[in-house]
Amino acid sequence: MTFPFRFLNWLLWIITAILEVVALVYLVKLLYSHCMLGGEYGVSVWFYLYFLPGITTHSVVIAVFRSCWCTVGLDPIAVATNIISGLLLIVATSILLVAMWDHCGNEFNDIFYISAICGLVSGILHVINGVMCLVFMPSEE
């Protein structure tokens, strides 16, 4: 009975890690745009930049460990980490998307949107994975 849950958990970790790596790559590209160098954006990008690398590193490590050992990432700490990371990413990307919507209108639109939308979807997947683990986790945990 636990096979579909464990497989879905592993799949969500892999997809989340890939989306976060894509978001981080595009965020680093964004740092060298004239929007950022000229100071048009400040708090929205830096808030996102503050949280994304740590969350991405954690997701990639857990996805790799989860591929090797099937019980990693199925404990109460992983549930809390997933929910907190997901909510932080949702808030950070929402701030970035609102700032982007209001201010920018140049050739870096795609970079902003790709990074923010990958982060937003990743945050939603974190929350889904956390809630799913919370529901299906054994009661003795």
N, C-alpha and C positions, 0 to 999 in steps of 0.2 A: 504493500500500500504506500510505502514511503518513496518508492522509485519515482513516480511522476513529480512529487514535491521536490525531491533532491535534484532531479534533472532540471526542473524549472528554476530552482534556486541557482544552480550552476550556470544555466543559460542567461539568467538575469544578471549575474555577476559579470559574465563575459561581455554581454551587450553594454552594460553600464560602463565597464572599464574602457571599451573601445570608444564609446561616445565621449567619455571624459578626456581621453587622449586627443581625440579630434578637437574638442573644445579648447584644450590647453594649447595645442599647436596653433590654432587660429587666434587665440588670445595673445600668444607671443608675437605672432605676425602683426597683430593690431597695435602692439606697443610701439612699433616703429613707424606707424602711420603719422601723417602730419596732423591729424585730429588730436592724437595723444601728445605728440611733441609740441604742438602749439598750445596745449592746455585747454582745449575745448571740452575735454572730458577729464574728470578727476575722480571723485568719490565712487561713482558707479563702476568704473573699470577697476579701480584699486581694491574695492570691496570684493569683487569677484576674483581678482588676482590673489587676494589674501587667502581665500579658502580653497580655490580649485586645485592648486598643486598638491596640497596635503591629502585632500579627498581622492584625487586621482591616484596618487602613490598607494594609498590604502586599498583602493579598489583593484588596482593592477596586481598588487601582492596577494590579496585575498583570492582573486580570480585564478592566479597561478597555483596557489596552495590548494584551492578548491578542486582544481583539475587533478592534483596528485593525491590528495587525501579527501575523502568524501564527507567527512564530518566538520571540516573547518568552515566557519561562517554560518553555523546553524545553532548558535548559542545566544543567551540573553545579551551578551556584549555586542554581538553582531546585529541584533535587533535594534538596540539603542543607537549603535553607530549608523545603521542604515537610515533610521528615521531622522536622526539629527542631521546627518549629511544631506539627506534628501531635502529637508526643510531649508537648510542653509543655501543649497544650490537653487532651490525654487525662489527664495527671497532675493539672492544675489542676481540671478538672471532676470528676474522681473524688474529689478531696479535698472539693470543695464538696458533691457528692452524699452522701458519707459523713457529713459534718457536718450536712447537712440531714436525713438519715434519723434521726440520733440526737437532734436538738435541737428542731427547729421543728415546730409543730403549729397554725399560725394561718392567717389569710386570705392570707398571702404565700407559701404553699406553691407555688401555680401559677407565680409569678414566679421563684422559686428553680429549680423543675424545668424550666421553659421555657428559661431562660438556660443552665442546666447541660447539658441534653440537646442543645440546638442547638450548644453548644460542643463537646460530646463527639462528635456526629456530624460536625461540621466537622473535628475533629482526626483522626477516622478517615479522612475523605475526603482530608485533607492527606497522610496516610501512604500511602493508596492511590495518589494522584496522584504522589507522590515515587517509589514503587516502580515504578509504571507507566513514568514517565519514565526511570528507571534501566534498566529492561529494554529499552525501545524506542529509547533515545537512540542516535544513530549512534556507531560505535566511535571515530571521529576526535575526538569531543568529549572 
